[in-house]
Amino acid sequence: MAIHYFHCTDGFDLILDRNGRETRAVQDAIAEAHEVAGEIMRAVPSYGEWDNWAVHIYDEAGPLEVVPFAGLVRAAA
């Protein structure tokens, strides 16, 4: 298990994940990034610019993956 951090940004604003979440592998971290994006979009449903946001996955060594909110926004519509 590894701790992965899921920082979200649109290039201007940032939601910083200071706690991280335990995941087994990068593929699990990507699935978790989808969950993080969904949680944020549900928390602020009136916001209309989610296409500009992405989840940046980090571990203790640095950046791993970037998961855009865009595909999730279209799937929710």
N, C-alpha and C positions, 0 to 999 in steps of 0.2 A: 504494500500500500504506500501511496505517496500523497503528500498534501499538494493540491493544486489550487491556484488562486484565479478567480474569475473577475477580472476588472472590466468594466463596461464603459464605453465612451462613444461619443459622436464626433470626436476631434476637438470639441470645445468644452463639454462638460464631462465629468468623470465620476463614476461610482466605483470606489476603491474597495476591494475585498481584502480586509485585514486579517480575517480568520482562516480562509481557505476551507477546502472540503477534501476528505480522503477519497481517493479513487484508485483503482487497481492499475489502469493502463490509460494511454492517451485516448483510445476510443471511448473509454468510460468517461474521461474528462470532457470529451466533445459532447457526449450525451448529457452530461451535467451542465454544460454551457447552455444547451437548449433549455434545460429546466430553469436556469438562472434568468435567461432572457424572458421566458414565459412569466416567471414570478414578477419581474420588473414591469412588464407590459400590463399584467393584471392589476398591479398596484397603482398604476396611473393610466387608466383606460382612455381618458380624454385626450391624452397626448397624441398628436398625429404625425410625428416625425421619426417613428421607430426605424424606418428604412435606412436612416443615417447612422444607426448604432451598430456596434459589434461587441462581442465578448472576446477579450484577449486572455488566453489561458497561459498562466505562468507556473513554473515549479521553482524549486530552490536554485536551479541552474540558470533560469531565465525564461524567455518567451518560448512557447511551444506551438500554439495554433491561434488563428483568429476565426471566430464563428460569427458571421453577420446575422443581425436580427431579421434582415430582409426576407429570407425564405420563410421564417416563422410568421411574419406579418401577413404575407400572402396566404399562407395555409390557414390562418385564423380568420381571414376575410370570407 
